[in-house]
Amino acid sequence: MKNEASASPNKVSETMSKRAPSWLGVLLIIFGMLCLALLLYQFQSSKSAGEIEHLSKMNESRLSSLEASLQSELEDKQKQFSEALEKEQKSVDDKFSRLQADLNSQMSEEKQNLEIDFAMRQQAIASSLYDDQIELRKNLDSADASLASQLAAEHESLRSSLAEEHESLKSSLEERQEAVEKDLSTLKSSASEEIPTTAISPEQSSSSQAPSEIKSKEAGLTKDPLKLGPDDIWEVDGLFRVSINSVYLSEARNTYADERAGFSPKYVVCINYGYENLGLQRGFVLYPDTVTDQDKRIGKSYPNVMSNYPQFLPTDSLQEEAEDCFAFNKEVKTVGIYFIVYDDDFNKHEAKFTIPLLSDKREA
């Protein structure tokens, strides 16, 4: 057994000594393969570096072309954006201009409507004021007429009493004259003596003259209107003064008054005049009493005065320009303007101005 055991290691060593060259070959083969792999790797590495450099150049070229393309596209986009922005700006400007024009148009229409409304309200107020003035003038005229009637009645009563007193004095004078004639006849028959004369008292003389004075005063109250022309001035010493500045056709119309009346006049004549209170203690306001055309047609009072309304004048004051308008339906060439003024004693003063119209039309 021991011999077998000792023999087996020897066999193993022999076997190992016989197999040793085979392991070395394997190692050599492995080393050769590694060297070959290394050579292949180096070859691949050198080849890959060239490809990488080539690819890098290609990429750089592509990047340059791509950058140029992107730059061109960016410029195109910027250009398109600028054009779109300009179009949008222009569109916005056009819209703003249209909106501004619409707003200006609306504001203009609103302003025009407000002006029309204001003018209509002003005309309505003027018409109302004019109606009030006409009513007041009618009331004053009726009051003046009533006072004039009372004055005329008192004047008639005074004239009647004076006439009765005159008749009484006349009969008394006739009786005294008869007595004197009898005395004269008696004296003539008795002797040639101085014949006494009978004096008439101042009371009798004034009484006999009173009726003529009343008559002259009455004639002054009932005389015809004083006739005057365009350049004349109507003045009653110490009382008042009246003059005509101009008479013209007006194209303006009071639509409010026309709507109320139901028609619009064809011709509107406006009279511009001045008047002054020289000494009327009660004061006065002066309107044309009546206005006629060349054919004696009477004009209708028309509320078309926006300013220069006739004002009430106290003593020692004047209004240089007052206006009043009258409507006619037929052509007017010449107008007759009648003024009536009552003094503090209710004496009536009346005058008529005959005035041709101005050839050029003037707005009121």
C-alpha positions as CSV (number, residue, x, y, z in Angstrom):
1,M,0.0,0.0,0.0
2,K,2.7,2.4,0.9
3,N,4.4,1.8,-2.4
4,E,1.2,2.5,-4.2
5,A,0.7,5.7,-2.3
6,S,4.2,6.8,-3.0
7,A,3.8,5.9,-6.6
8,S,0.7,8.0,-7.1
9,P,2.3,11.3,-6.4
10,N,5.0,10.6,-8.8
11,K,2.5,9.8,-11.4
12,V,0.8,13.0,-10.8
13,S,4.0,15.0,-11.1
14,E,4.8,13.2,-14.3
15,T,1.4,13.8,-15.6
16,M,1.8,17.4,-14.6
17,S,5.2,17.7,-16.2
18,K,3.7,16.3,-19.4
19,R,0.7,18.7,-19.3
20,A,2.7,21.8,-18.5
21,P,3.5,22.7,-22.0
22,S,-0.2,22.6,-22.9
23,W,-1.2,25.2,-20.3
24,L,1.6,27.5,-21.5
25,G,0.3,27.3,-25.0
26,V,-3.1,28.2,-23.8
27,L,-1.6,31.2,-22.0
28,L,0.3,32.1,-25.1
29,I,-2.8,31.8,-27.2
30,I,-4.7,33.9,-24.7
31,F,-1.9,36.5,-24.8
32,G,-1.9,36.5,-28.5
33,M,-5.6,36.9,-28.7
34,L,-5.3,39.8,-26.2
35,C,-2.7,41.4,-28.3
36,L,-4.8,40.9,-31.4
37,A,-7.7,42.3,-29.6
38,L,-5.6,45.3,-28.5
39,L,-4.4,45.8,-32.1
40,L,-8.0,45.6,-33.3
41,Y,-9.1,48.0,-30.6
42,Q,-6.4,50.4,-31.6
43,F,-7.3,50.1,-35.2
44,Q,-11.0,50.6,-34.4
45,S,-10.0,53.5,-32.2
46,S,-8.1,55.2,-35.0
47,K,-10.9,54.5,-37.4
48,S,-13.5,55.8,-34.9
49,A,-11.4,59.0,-34.3
50,G,-11.4,59.7,-38.1
51,E,-15.1,59.0,-38.3
52,I,-15.7,61.2,-35.3
53,E,-13.7,64.0,-36.8
54,H,-15.5,63.6,-40.1
55,L,-18.9,63.4,-38.3
56,S,-17.8,66.5,-36.2
57,K,-17.1,68.4,-39.4
58,M,-20.3,67.3,-40.9
59,N,-22.2,68.3,-37.7
60,E,-20.5,71.7,-37.8
61,S,-21.5,72.1,-41.4
62,R,-25.0,71.0,-40.6
63,L,-25.1,73.2,-37.5
64,S,-23.9,76.2,-39.6
65,S,-26.5,75.6,-42.3
66,L,-29.1,74.9,-39.6
67,E,-28.1,78.1,-37.8
68,A,-28.3,80.1,-41.1
69,S,-31.7,78.5,-41.8
70,L,-32.9,79.3,-38.3
71,Q,-31.6,82.8,-38.6
72,S,-33.3,83.3,-42.0
73,E,-36.5,81.7,-40.6
74,L,-36.2,83.9,-37.5
75,E,-35.8,87.0,-39.7
76,D,-38.8,85.9,-41.8
77,K,-40.8,85.4,-38.7
78,Q,-39.7,88.8,-37.3
79,K,-40.6,90.4,-40.6
80,Q,-44.0,88.6,-40.7
81,F,-44.5,89.6,-37.0
82,S,-43.6,93.2,-37.8
83,E,-46.0,93.3,-40.8
84,A,-48.7,91.7,-38.7
85,L,-48.0,94.1,-35.9
86,E,-48.2,97.1,-38.4
87,K,-51.4,95.7,-39.8
88,E,-52.8,95.3,-36.3
89,Q,-51.6,98.8,-35.4
90,K,-53.2,100.2,-38.5
91,S,-56.4,98.3,-37.8
92,V,-56.4,99.6,-34.3
93,D,-55.7,103.2,-35.5
94,D,-58.5,102.9,-38.1
95,K,-60.9,101.6,-35.4
96,F,-59.8,104.4,-33.0
97,S,-60.3,107.0,-35.8
98,R,-63.8,105.6,-36.6
99,L,-64.7,105.5,-32.9
100,Q,-63.4,109.1,-32.5
101,A,-65.3,110.2,-35.6
102,D,-68.5,108.5,-34.3
103,L,-68.0,110.0,-30.9
104,N,-67.4,113.5,-32.5
105,S,-70.5,113.0,-34.6
106,Q,-72.6,111.9,-31.6
107,M,-71.2,114.9,-29.6
108,S,-72.0,117.2,-32.5
109,E,-75.5,115.8,-32.8
110,E,-76.0,116.0,-29.1
111,K,-74.7,119.6,-29.1
112,Q,-77.0,120.4,-32.0
113,N,-80.0,118.8,-30.2
114,L,-79.1,120.7,-27.0
115,E,-78.9,123.9,-29.0
116,I,-82.2,123.2,-30.7
117,D,-83.8,122.3,-27.3
118,F,-82.3,125.4,-25.7
119,A,-83.5,127.6,-28.6
120,M,-87.0,126.1,-28.3
121,R,-87.1,126.6,-24.6
122,Q,-85.8,130.1,-25.1
123,Q,-88.5,130.8,-27.7
124,A,-91.1,129.2,-25.4
125,I,-90.0,131.5,-22.5
126,A,-89.9,134.5,-24.9
127,S,-93.4,133.6,-26.1
128,S,-94.6,133.2,-22.6
129,L,-93.0,136.5,-21.5
130,Y,-94.4,138.2,-24.6
131,D,-97.9,136.8,-23.9
132,D,-97.6,138.1,-20.3
133,Q,-96.4,141.5,-21.7
134,I,-99.3,141.6,-24.1
135,E,-101.7,140.7,-21.3
136,L,-100.2,143.4,-19.1
137,R,-100.3,145.9,-21.9
138,K,-104.0,145.0,-22.5
139,N,-104.7,145.5,-18.8
140,L,-102.9,148.8,-18.8
141,D,-104.7,149.8,-22.0
142,S,-108.0,148.9,-20.5
143,A,-107.1,150.7,-17.3
144,D,-106.0,153.7,-19.3
145,A,-109.2,153.5,-21.3
146,S,-111.2,153.3,-18.1
147,L,-109.4,156.3,-16.7
148,A,-109.8,158.2,-19.9
149,S,-113.5,157.4,-19.9
150,Q,-113.8,158.6,-16.4
151,L,-111.8,161.7,-17.3
152,A,-114.0,162.3,-20.3
153,A,-117.1,161.8,-18.2
154,E,-115.8,164.3,-15.6
155,H,-114.8,166.6,-18.4
156,E,-118.3,166.4,-19.9
157,S,-119.8,167.0,-16.5
158,L,-117.6,170.0,-16.0
159,R,-118.4,171.3,-19.5
160,S,-122.1,170.9,-18.8
161,S,-121.9,172.8,-15.5
162,L,-119.8,175.5,-17.2
163,A,-122.3,175.7,-20.0
164,E,-125.1,176.1,-17.5
165,E,-123.2,178.7,-15.7
166,H,-122.5,180.4,-19.0
167,E,-126.2,180.4,-19.8
168,S,-127.0,181.7,-16.4
169,L,-124.4,184.5,-16.7
170,K,-125.6,185.3,-20.3
171,S,-129.2,185.6,-19.2
172,S,-128.1,187.8,-16.2
173,L,-126.0,189.9,-18.6
174,E,-128.9,190.3,-21.0
175,E,-131.1,191.4,-18.1
176,R,-128.6,193.9,-17.0
177,Q,-128.2,195.1,-20.6
178,E,-131.9,195.6,-20.8
179,A,-131.9,197.6,-17.6
180,V,-129.0,199.7,-18.8
181,E,-130.9,200.3,-22.1
182,K,-133.9,201.4,-20.2
183,D,-131.8,203.7,-18.0
184,L,-130.1,205.1,-21.2
185,S,-133.4,205.8,-22.8
186,T,-134.6,207.5,-19.6
187,L,-131.5,209.6,-19.4
188,K,-131.7,210.6,-23.1
189,S,-135.2,211.7,-22.8
190,S,-134.7,213.7,-19.6
191,A,-131.5,215.6,-20.4
192,S,-128.2,215.6,-22.2
193,E,-126.1,214.4,-19.4
194,E,-123.2,211.9,-19.4
195,I,-124.4,208.4,-20.0
196,P,-122.9,206.1,-17.3
197,T,-121.4,202.8,-18.6
198,T,-121.8,199.5,-16.9
199,A,-118.5,197.5,-16.5
200,I,-118.4,193.8,-16.9
201,S,-116.8,192.0,-14.0
202,P,-113.6,189.9,-14.6
203,E,-115.6,186.8,-13.4
204,Q,-118.1,187.4,-16.2
205,S,-115.4,187.8,-18.7
206,S,-113.6,184.7,-17.7
207,S,-116.9,182.8,-17.6
208,S,-117.7,183.9,-21.1
209,Q,-114.3,182.8,-22.3
210,A,-114.3,179.4,-20.6
211,P,-116.3,177.5,-23.2
212,S,-113.8,178.4,-25.9
213,E,-110.9,177.2,-23.8
214,I,-112.7,173.9,-23.1
215,K,-113.4,173.6,-26.8
216,S,-109.7,174.1,-27.7
217,K,-108.7,171.6,-25.1
218,E,-111.2,169.1,-26.3
219,A,-110.0,169.6,-29.9
220,G,-106.5,168.8,-28.8
221,L,-107.6,165.5,-27.3
222,T,-109.5,164.4,-30.4
223,K,-107.1,165.6,-33.1
224,D,-105.7,163.2,-35.8
225,P,-102.3,161.3,-35.3
226,L,-99.2,163.3,-36.0
227,K,-97.7,162.1,-39.3
228,L,-94.0,161.5,-39.3
229,G,-91.3,160.0,-41.7
230,P,-88.2,157.8,-41.3
231,D,-85.9,160.5,-40.1
232,D,-88.4,162.4,-37.9
233,I,-88.3,162.4,-34.1
234,W,-91.6,162.6,-32.2
235,E,-91.1,164.7,-29.1
236,V,-93.7,166.2,-26.7
237,D,-91.9,169.0,-24.8
238,G,-91.1,168.0,-21.3
239,L,-92.8,164.6,-21.6
240,F,-91.3,162.0,-23.9
241,R,-89.3,161.5,-27.2
242,V,-89.7,158.6,-29.7
243,S,-87.6,157.8,-32.8
244,I,-87.4,154.9,-35.3
245,N,-84.0,153.2,-35.8
246,S,-84.8,150.7,-38.5
247,V,-87.6,148.5,-39.9
248,Y,-86.6,145.2,-41.5
249,L,-87.8,141.8,-42.6
250,S,-86.7,138.9,-40.4
251,E,-86.3,135.3,-41.7
252,A,-86.3,133.9,-38.1
253,R,-89.4,132.1,-36.9
254,N,-90.7,131.2,-33.4
255,T,-91.5,127.5,-34.0
256,Y,-93.1,127.2,-30.5
257,A,-95.5,130.1,-31.3
258,D,-96.1,128.8,-34.8
259,E,-97.1,125.3,-33.4
260,R,-99.5,126.9,-31.0
261,A,-101.0,129.2,-33.6
262,G,-101.1,126.4,-36.2
263,F,-99.4,128.4,-39.0
264,S,-96.1,130.2,-39.8
265,P,-96.3,133.7,-41.2
266,K,-94.8,134.5,-44.6
267,Y,-93.4,137.8,-43.6
268,V,-92.2,139.0,-40.2
269,V,-91.5,142.8,-39.9
270,C,-89.4,143.8,-36.9
271,I,-89.3,147.4,-35.7
272,N,-86.3,148.7,-33.9
273,Y,-87.0,152.0,-32.1
274,G,-85.9,154.1,-29.2
275,Y,-87.8,156.2,-26.6
276,E,-87.1,158.4,-23.7
277,N,-89.0,159.6,-20.7
278,L,-88.4,163.3,-20.3
279,G,-90.9,164.1,-17.6
280,L,-93.8,161.6,-17.2
281,Q,-94.0,161.1,-13.5
282,R,-95.8,157.8,-13.7
283,G,-93.3,156.4,-16.1
284,F,-94.3,154.4,-19.2
285,V,-93.4,151.5,-21.5
286,L,-93.9,151.9,-25.2
287,Y,-95.1,149.4,-27.7
288,P,-96.3,150.0,-31.3
289,D,-100.1,150.2,-30.9
290,T,-100.9,149.2,-34.5
291,V,-98.7,148.4,-37.5
292,T,-100.1,148.4,-41.0
293,D,-98.7,147.7,-44.5
294,Q,-98.9,149.9,-47.6
295,D,-102.5,148.5,-48.2
296,K,-103.6,149.3,-44.7
297,R,-103.6,145.7,-43.7
298,I,-103.0,145.3,-39.9
299,G,-100.1,143.1,-38.8
300,K,-100.5,140.6,-36.0
301,S,-98.1,140.8,-33.1
302,Y,-95.5,138.1,-33.4
303,P,-93.2,136.9,-30.5
304,N,-89.9,136.8,-32.3
305,V,-87.7,139.1,-30.1
306,M,-84.8,137.4,-28.4
307,S,-83.5,140.6,-26.8
308,N,-84.1,144.4,-26.6
309,Y,-87.5,143.9,-25.0
310,P,-89.3,147.3,-24.4
311,Q,-88.6,148.3,-20.8
312,F,-90.5,150.4,-18.3
313,L,-88.9,153.8,-18.1
314,P,-89.1,156.0,-15.0
315,T,-88.6,159.7,-15.3
316,D,-85.4,160.9,-17.0
317,S,-84.4,157.6,-18.5
318,L,-84.2,156.2,-22.0
319,Q,-84.0,152.9,-24.0
320,E,-81.9,153.4,-27.2
321,E,-83.0,150.1,-28.8
322,A,-86.3,148.3,-28.3
323,E,-87.8,145.8,-30.7
324,D,-91.2,144.5,-31.6
325,C,-92.3,142.2,-34.5
326,F,-95.5,141.8,-36.5
327,A,-96.6,139.1,-38.9
328,F,-98.1,139.6,-42.4
329,N,-99.2,137.1,-45.0
330,K,-98.7,139.3,-48.0
331,E,-95.6,141.2,-49.2
332,V,-94.8,144.3,-47.2
333,K,-93.0,147.3,-48.7
334,T,-93.9,150.1,-46.4
335,V,-95.3,150.1,-42.9
336,G,-97.3,152.6,-40.8
337,I,-96.4,152.5,-37.1
338,Y,-98.9,154.0,-34.7
339,F,-97.8,155.0,-31.1
340,I,-100.1,156.1,-28.4
341,V,-98.9,157.7,-25.1
342,Y,-101.1,159.0,-22.2
343,D,-99.5,161.7,-20.1
344,D,-99.9,162.2,-16.3
345,D,-103.2,164.0,-16.9
346,F,-104.5,161.1,-19.2
347,N,-104.2,163.3,-22.3
348,K,-103.8,161.1,-25.3
349,H,-100.9,161.7,-27.6
350,E,-100.8,159.8,-30.9
351,A,-98.4,159.7,-33.9
352,K,-97.9,157.6,-37.0
353,F,-94.5,156.9,-38.6
354,T,-94.5,155.8,-42.2
355,I,-91.3,153.8,-42.9
356,P,-90.1,151.9,-46.0
357,L,-88.6,148.5,-45.3
358,L,-84.9,148.0,-45.7
359,S,-83.8,146.5,-49.0
360,D,-81.5,144.0,-47.3
361,K,-82.9,141.5,-44.9
362,R,-81.5,141.5,-41.4
363,E,-81.8,138.7,-38.8
364,A,-83.5,139.3,-35.6
